[in-house]
Amino acid sequence: MEKWKQALLGGTAIVGAGLLGSLGAEKALAGLGDGSSTSVSQSAYHPDASSILAATSATNCTTTQVATATLALTITPPSGNYAYITGVYIQTASNGTGSTTSTTAWTSTGLTNTPSWLVTAGGTGAPAVTAVAETYPPGGLKSSAPGTAVVLTPVATLASAFTCAKVTGYFSPQ
């Protein structure tokens, strides 16, 4: 081995030994087996990894004036789990035949504080697509009780409009 490499490696060993010596080997290795460290347990629930919990079908997204019951989004958590909503996305588009703007609210059941969302579909000359896109931090909207279904439903059908909606989130026993 070249002399400069030997000198460099030797210096590294001396510095490393000096650090361990100044700390005391017992302190440098504390927690490796003496029971003084605390391990963190893994969780099967990862709140920043949301998935789509409910969505309208492609057929409902491309049909105008779909009945409110058909557009309802139902999220049923496993027994003993809460539903956490991290995003609500509702898109509407006018089919071009309506002459006035149509507005309706989407309401919720099974969520704490029962939030609602106002959705509009424009008439003639209005923007082609309008949308509600709300995201919530992990744990933003929590179901009111474990195992309780969460339902988002429009109060009325939007006249001459297409409606497409989805909800993202996750389930957790906490």
SULFEN-V526557 format. One record per helix or strand. SS is the DSSP state (~ for helix, > for strand). FROM is the first residue (numbers start at 0). TO is the last residue. Records with the same first field share a line. If there is no record, write none. Layout:
BEGIN
SS=FROM-TO  FROM-TO
END
This chain:
BEGIN
~=2-22  24-27  57-60  67-70
>=50-54  63-63  72-74  81-93  101-108  110-110  116-120  128-134  140-142  149-153  160-171
END
